[in-house]
């Protein structure tokens, strides 16, 4: 399993530069590094002075490989896998006459394809570190939030169907129907189907990885520009909403200022010098130990079952920007443009909220 690292910041603050510097530093230390970029962004290839990069990783230096994700190519490859699954479960496939080369990329699908590609590279065992250079910080956060969001949809809508009058009416007929149409699927309330169970397992694995700072972490990048600093603060809180640990802050082309450190306390703040045209050495020697710092950073969410308390760290947001609602068994936190349904342990699932307060960047919920 690889350590997955990404950078968040306002456009133009040096996210791609930081990603390349990190890849060079970590590969120079002996780690097998894969740097992933996007076809929509030309900066990565230009900064590396590499042309013809594509979805197949290319080693451009010892232990340093680069790949450029193309949504259309990934969609075509993924569609072939969908058709294989369909053939596995359905005796009469109905997607067989739809070809991947015909498909256009719907909004948001590029993030899902990137996440799936990231998972496959991680599972390959070929890399110790994967650095993801997203085409925007907002898209990167939506991508990392996807396993938790999809898991909620799968869990809730499956249960809603099973408990509905329609579900109760058709469930007795699903098993014989499955035996006729599907090869080996168990359509019962406990296991709605084999494909759904497989999806549950995949999403759960992704959620655990993203919540583990030794596996996945983000770093904020900013400059002295007040707008860049405020954007980084906002992205810090948004990353917590995605259950993604932020390990520290890089201040690009600037000495560390005390007010910047105060804005991002208790994170470590590191100053990066300007890069000379042909040398990355000045940047690489100032980079932190990313994984070590991420492990020490505040966790996005902590749950104390004994005290029946949930704490969410939401820096960058004011009290009036955070909203807690409870509808049925789910707790929902809205902060900024993100909404998160909390995945609670069985001991606290479905419990009513007895109190909540927002203090020092933490939303503290009592159940």
ZAMARGU-4260 file (C-alpha; in steps of 0.2 Angstrom, whole numbers, plus 5000, padded with zeros to 4 digits):
<rodrens>
0) 5000/5000/5000 | 5006/5017/4995 | 5006/5034/5005 | 4995/5045/4995 | 4999/5064/4995
5) 4990/5079/4987 | 4992/5098/4988 | 4977/5110/4991 | 4978/5129/4988 | 4972/5143/4977
10) 4976/5143/4959 | 4993/5150/4955 | 5001/5147/4972 | 5012/5132/4966 | 5002/5116/4969
15) 5010/5108/4954 | 5028/5114/4958 | 5026/5107/4976 | 5020/5091/4969 | 5035/5089/4958
20) 5047/5095/4971 | 5040/5082/4983 | 5041/5068/4970 | 5059/5072/4967 | 5063/5073/4985
25) 5055/5057/4990 | 5062/5047/4975 | 5079/5054/4979 | 5077/5046/4997 | 5073/5029/4989
30) 5054/5028/4988 | 5046/5022/4972 | 5036/5037/4967 | 5021/5040/4955 | 5016/5057/4951
35) 4998/5058/4944 | 4992/5074/4934 | 4978/5078/4923 | 4977/5080/4904 | 4967/5096/4906
40) 4982/5104/4915 | 4998/5107/4904 | 5009/5113/4918 | 5015/5097/4924 | 5023/5091/4908
45) 5030/5109/4905 | 5038/5110/4922 | 5045/5092/4920 | 5051/5096/4902 | 5042/5080/4896
50) 5031/5077/4881 | 5019/5063/4877 | 5014/5058/4894 | 4999/5048/4895 | 4989/5036/4907
55) 5003/5023/4907 | 5016/5028/4920 | 5033/5033/4912 | 5049/5032/4923 | 5058/5049/4920
60) 5071/5047/4933 | 5076/5033/4945 | 5061/5028/4955 | 5051/5043/4949 | 5037/5039/4937
65) 5024/5051/4929 | 5006/5047/4922 | 4993/5059/4915 | 4975/5054/4918 | 4964/5056/4903
70) 4945/5055/4908 | 4940/5049/4890 | 4953/5035/4890 | 4949/5030/4908 | 4930/5030/4904
75) 4933/5019/4889 | 4944/5006/4899 | 4931/5007/4914 | 4917/5003/4902 | 4925/4987/4896
80) 4926/4982/4914 | 4907/4986/4917 | 4903/4975/4902 | 4913/4961/4909 | 4904/4962/4926
85) 4887/4963/4917 | 4891/4947/4907 | 4896/4939/4924 | 4879/4943/4932 | 4867/4944/4918
90) 4862/4931/4906 | 4856/4943/4893 | 4868/4959/4894 | 4860/4975/4888 | 4876/4986/4887
95) 4885/4975/4874 | 4880/4986/4860 | 4886/5002/4868 | 4905/5005/4865 | 4917/5015/4876
100) 4923/5025/4862 | 4906/5032/4860 | 4904/5039/4878 | 4906/5057/4883 | 4912/5062/4900
105) 4898/5068/4911 | 4902/5082/4924 | 4909/5074/4940 | 4913/5057/4931 | 4931/5063/4929
110) 4934/5063/4948 | 4926/5046/4950 | 4938/5039/4936 | 4953/5047/4944 | 4949/5040/4961
115) 4947/5023/4953 | 4963/5025/4944 | 4972/5030/4960 | 4965/5015/4969 | 4972/5003/4955
120) 4989/5011/4956 | 4989/5009/4974 | 4984/4991/4973 | 4997/4987/4961 | 5011/4987/4974
125) 5023/4996/4962 | 5024/5012/4972 | 5028/5018/4989 | 5021/5035/4987 | 5008/5042/4975
130) 5007/5061/4973 | 4990/5067/4966 | 4991/5084/4957 | 4972/5088/4954 | 4966/5100/4942
135) 4958/5110/4955 | 4957/5109/4974 | 4938/5108/4975 | 4938/5094/4963 | 4952/5085/4973
140) 4941/5086/4989 | 4926/5080/4980 | 4936/5065/4974 | 4942/5060/4991 | 4925/5063/4999
145) 4917/5051/4986 | 4919/5034/4995 | 4910/5041/5010 | 4896/5050/5000 | 4893/5034/4989
150) 4893/5023/5004 | 4879/5034/5012 | 4869/5033/4996 | 4871/5014/4994 | 4867/5011/5013
155) 4852/5022/5015 | 4844/5020/4998 | 4846/5001/4999 | 4838/5001/5017 | 4824/5013/5012
160) 4819/5001/4998 | 4820/4985/5009 | 4809/4994/5022 | 4797/5001/5010 | 4780/4994/5005
165) 4787/4991/4988 | 4802/4982/4994 | 4792/4971/5006 | 4780/4967/4991 | 4793/4963/4978
170) 4806/4954/4989 | 4798/4937/4989 | 4799/4938/4970 | 4817/4944/4969 | 4825/4928/4973
175) 4817/4917/4960 | 4819/4931/4948 | 4838/4932/4952 | 4839/4914/4949 | 4832/4916/4932
180) 4841/4932/4926 | 4856/4933/4937 | 4870/4919/4938 | 4873/4918/4957 | 4866/4934/4966
185) 4857/4933/4983 | 4843/4946/4983 | 4838/4946/5001 | 4836/4960/5014 | 4852/4955/5022
190) 4862/4955/5006 | 4853/4965/4993 | 4864/4958/4980 | 4882/4952/4977 | 4886/4968/4966
195) 4880/4979/4980 | 4890/4969/4993 | 4906/4971/4983 | 4903/4989/4981 | 4901/4990/5000
200) 4917/4982/5003 | 4926/4993/4990 | 4919/5009/4998 | 4923/5004/5015 | 4941/5001/5011
205) 4942/5018/5003 | 4934/5027/5018 | 4947/5018/5030 | 4961/5023/5019 | 4956/5041/5017
210) 4953/5043/5036 | 4971/5036/5040 | 4984/5049/5039 | 4998/5036/5037 | 4989/5031/5021
215) 4982/5048/5014 | 4986/5066/5018 | 4985/5083/5010 | 4996/5098/5012 | 4990/5116/5010
220) 5000/5128/4999 | 4999/5147/5000 | 5009/5163/4997 | 5009/5179/5007 | 4994/5185/4997
225) 4979/5187/5010 | 4967/5179/4997 | 4978/5164/4995 | 4979/5162/5014 | 4960/5164/5016
230) 4958/5151/5002 | 4970/5139/5011 | 4960/5141/5027 | 4944/5137/5019 | 4951/5122/5010
235) 4958/5116/5027 | 4941/5115/5034 | 4934/5108/5018 | 4947/5094/5019 | 4941/5090/5036
240) 4923/5088/5029 | 4930/5075/5017 | 4938/5066/5032 | 4955/5070/5024 | 4969/5074/5036
245) 4979/5090/5032 | 4997/5087/5038 | 5004/5105/5037 | 5006/5121/5026 | 5019/5126/5013
250) 5021/5145/5011 | 5028/5147/4993 | 5041/5160/4989 | 5041/5168/5006 | 5049/5167/5023
255) 5037/5160/5036 | 5027/5175/5044 | 5021/5174/5062 | 5003/5179/5057 | 5003/5164/5044
260) 5008/5152/5058 | 4995/5159/5069 | 4982/5156/5056 | 4986/5138/5054 | 4990/5133/5071
265) 4993/5119/5077 | 4999/5114/5060 | 5018/5115/5055 | 5021/5129/5043 | 5036/5128/5031
270) 5044/5141/5020 | 5048/5137/5002 | 5061/5147/4992 | 5059/5152/4974 | 5064/5139/4962
275) 5079/5143/4950 | 5076/5139/4932 | 5086/5123/4931 | 5087/5117/4949 | 5074/5109/4961
280) 5087/5107/4975 | 5082/5123/4984 | 5064/5117/4986 | 5067/5099/4989 | 5078/5102/5004
285) 5065/5113/5013 | 5051/5100/5012 | 5045/5092/5028 | 5043/5073/5032 | 5025/5073/5025
290) 5019/5056/5032 | 5026/5059/5049 | 5018/5077/5051 | 5002/5070/5045 | 5001/5057/5058
295) 5003/5071/5072 | 4990/5083/5064 | 4973/5085/5071 | 4961/5071/5065 | 4946/5077/5056
300) 4934/5067/5067 | 4936/5058/5084 | 4923/5048/5092 | 4922/5044/5111 | 4909/5030/5113
305) 4911/5030/5132 | 4907/5049/5133 | 4895/5048/5119 | 4903/5062/5110 | 4909/5066/5093
310) 4922/5080/5089 | 4924/5087/5071 | 4939/5099/5068 | 4932/5112/5056 | 4945/5126/5055
315) 4942/5140/5043 | 4924/5141/5046 | 4914/5152/5058 | 4900/5146/5069 | 4887/5153/5058
320) 4894/5143/5043 | 4892/5126/5052 | 4875/5118/5053 | 4871/5102/5062 | 4855/5093/5057
325) 4848/5076/5062 | 4835/5067/5051 | 4831/5049/5056 | 4847/5039/5061 | 4859/5051/5052
330) 4869/5066/5058 | 4872/5079/5044 | 4886/5092/5045 | 4885/5107/5032 | 4900/5118/5031
335) 4904/5128/5016 | 4898/5120/5000 | 4900/5102/5008 | 4888/5091/5017 | 4894/5076/5026
340) 4883/5062/5034 | 4893/5055/5049 | 4897/5037/5049 | 4896/5033/5067 | 4900/5016/5076
345) 4885/5005/5080 | 4885/5010/5098 | 4880/5028/5093 | 4871/5025/5077 | 4853/5032/5078
350) 4855/5041/5094 | 4847/5058/5097 | 4858/5073/5099 | 4858/5080/5117 | 4869/5095/5114
355) 4881/5103/5102 | 4894/5118/5103 | 4907/5126/5091 | 4923/5130/5101 | 4940/5133/5095
360) 4937/5126/5078 | 4929/5110/5084 | 4911/5105/5083 | 4907/5095/5098 | 4892/5084/5098
365) 4884/5075/5113 | 4873/5060/5110
</rodrens>
